[in-house]
Amino acid sequence: MSKEELTKQGKLIVFSAPSGSGKTTIVRHLLKQPELNLEFSISATSREPRGNEEHGKDYYYLSLKEFKNKIKNDEFLEWEEVYRDNFYGTLKTEIERIWAQGKHVIFDIDVSGGLRIKRKFPEQTLAVFVKPPDLNELVRRLKDRGEESPEKISMRVAKAPAELATAPLFDTIVVNSNLDEALENAYKLVSDFIKK
């Protein structure tokens, strides 16, 4: 996939944030707005499925070996070892799949991946950082999910200050202290960007 091929295609809408900021809720809301013509970019990961997650719907679940082979073969638009032996990435074939449908790609990815996509395709990408009102609220949301062990939550919270520090590198910041307002702001940002 060359840069020339990419520029003929749709837009790339990136939502990044520390875990628990609400980016997934915002992305799901935007996907329900047919006029935005968005399709979700399903990330690949080397981690195990959580709860009711499904392969090909929530993530493409790959073994650590499969993931590393795809890195070697340059099959990722971006990838990151988020935690030790816990890889996440965007397969180039996923973007091609969405553009073949004539849609814009929306991402719910970590901060590093979001910034990599923005650097590769600065004109085509809207990079949105979703910010929680504060760290205490972030901890509360992670605990309320009830999906992860206290150790995992501590790991996520420990990463949050470094992730929050990257916010100024994004095109725009949506503060998610009031969900309805955050959804409205995100909709307007995406709608305006797509119309450009």
C-alpha positions in Angstrom: 0.0 0.0 0.0 1.9 3.1 -1.2 1.3 6.7 -0.1 -0.2 7.4 -3.6 -2.8 4.6 -3.1 -3.6 5.8 0.3 -4.3 9.4 -0.7 -6.9 8.3 -3.2 -8.8 6.6 -0.4 -11.0 7.7 2.6 -10.0 9.5 5.8 -8.4 8.0 8.9 -10.0 8.9 12.2 -7.9 8.0 15.2 -9.2 8.0 18.8 -6.5 7.4 21.5 -6.5 7.7 25.2 -5.4 6.0 28.4 -7.6 3.0 29.2 -10.8 4.0 30.9 -11.1 7.4 29.3 -14.2 6.5 27.3 -12.7 6.3 23.8 -14.4 3.0 23.0 -17.8 4.4 24.1 -17.3 7.4 21.8 -16.1 5.3 18.8 -19.1 3.0 19.2 -21.4 6.0 19.2 -19.8 7.4 16.0 -20.1 4.1 14.3 -23.9 4.2 14.8 -24.1 7.5 12.7 -24.7 6.2 9.1 -24.1 9.7 7.6 -20.4 9.6 8.8 -19.8 6.5 6.6 -17.3 5.0 9.2 -16.1 1.4 9.6 -14.2 0.2 12.6 -10.5 -0.8 12.1 -10.2 -4.1 14.0 -6.8 -4.3 15.6 -4.7 -7.4 15.8 -3.4 -8.5 19.2 -1.3 -11.2 20.8 -3.3 -11.1 24.0 -6.1 -13.6 24.9 -9.7 -12.6 24.4 -11.5 -11.0 27.5 -15.1 -11.8 28.4 -17.3 -12.1 25.4 -14.8 -10.7 22.9 -14.8 -12.4 19.5 -12.1 -13.0 16.9 -12.7 -10.8 13.8 -15.2 -8.6 15.7 -13.3 -7.2 18.6 -9.7 -8.1 17.6 -7.8 -10.4 15.3 -6.3 -12.7 17.9 -2.9 -13.9 16.9 -0.3 -16.0 18.7 2.9 -14.2 19.7 4.7 -16.1 16.9 2.1 -15.1 14.3 2.2 -11.5 15.4 6.0 -11.4 15.2 6.0 -13.0 11.7 3.6 -10.3 10.5 6.0 -7.7 11.8 8.9 -9.3 10.0 6.8 -9.4 6.8 5.9 -5.7 7.1 2.1 -6.4 7.3 1.3 -3.7 9.8 0.5 -0.1 9.3 1.6 0.4 12.9 2.2 -1.9 15.9 3.3 -1.6 19.5 4.4 -3.9 22.3 2.0 -2.3 24.8 3.0 -4.6 27.7 5.6 -7.3 27.7 4.7 -9.9 25.0 1.4 -8.1 24.6 1.4 -6.7 21.1 -1.3 -4.6 19.3 -1.3 -3.4 15.7 -3.2 -2.4 12.6 -2.9 -4.7 9.7 -2.6 -3.0 6.3 -5.2 -5.5 4.9 -7.7 -4.1 7.4 -7.5 -0.6 6.0 -7.7 -2.0 2.4 -10.8 -4.0 3.4 -12.6 -0.9 4.7 -11.6 1.4 1.8 -12.8 -1.3 -0.6 -16.2 -0.6 0.9 -15.9 3.1 0.2 -15.8 4.0 3.9 -13.6 6.1 6.2 -11.6 4.2 8.8 -12.1 4.8 12.5 -9.5 3.6 15.0 -9.7 3.0 18.8 -6.0 2.5 19.5 -3.2 3.3 22.0 -1.5 6.6 22.0 1.7 5.4 20.2 -0.2 3.8 17.4 -2.4 6.8 16.9 0.5 9.1 16.6 2.3 6.8 14.2 -0.7 6.8 11.8 -0.9 10.6 12.1 2.8 10.9 11.3 2.5 8.6 8.2 -0.6 10.3 6.8 -0.8 13.8 8.3 -3.3 15.2 5.8 -5.6 12.3 5.8 -5.8 11.7 9.5 -7.8 13.3 12.3 -6.1 12.3 15.6 -8.3 12.8 18.6 -7.1 12.4 22.2 -9.8 11.5 24.8 -8.9 12.9 28.2 -10.5 11.7 31.5 -11.4 14.5 33.9 -8.7 13.2 36.3 -6.7 10.1 37.3 -9.1 9.2 40.2 -12.0 9.0 37.7 -9.8 6.8 35.4 -9.2 4.4 38.3 -12.9 4.3 39.2 -13.9 3.5 35.6 -11.3 0.8 35.2 -12.5 -0.9 38.5 -16.2 -0.5 37.4 -15.5 -2.5 34.3 -14.8 -5.5 36.4 -12.8 -7.1 33.6 -9.3 -7.0 34.9 -7.2 -7.9 38.0 -6.0 -5.2 40.4 -2.5 -5.8 39.0 -3.6 -5.1 35.4 -5.5 -2.0 36.6 -2.3 -0.8 38.3 -0.3 -1.3 35.1 -2.8 0.7 33.1 -2.9 3.5 35.7 0.9 3.6 35.9 1.0 4.2 32.1 -1.7 7.0 32.2 0.5 10.0 33.1 2.9 9.3 30.2 -0.1 8.8 27.8 -1.7 12.0 29.1 1.5 13.9 28.4 1.1 13.1 24.7 -2.2 14.9 24.4 -0.8 18.1 22.9 0.7 16.0 20.0 -2.8 15.2 18.8 -4.9 17.4 16.5 -7.5 17.9 19.2 -8.5 16.9 22.7 -12.0 15.8 23.8 -12.4 15.9 27.6 -14.8 13.2 28.7 -16.1 14.5 32.0 -19.7 14.6 30.7 -20.4 11.8 28.2 -23.2 13.5 26.3 -21.0 16.6 25.7 -18.0 14.4 24.7 -20.1 12.5 22.2 -21.4 15.7 20.7 -17.9 17.2 20.4 -16.5 14.1 18.9 -19.4 13.9 16.3 -18.8 17.5 15.3 -15.0 17.1 14.9 -15.4 14.0 12.8 -18.2 15.3 10.7 -16.3 18.6 9.9 -13.1 16.6 9.1 -14.9 14.3 6.7 -16.5 17.2 4.8 -13.1 18.8 4.1 
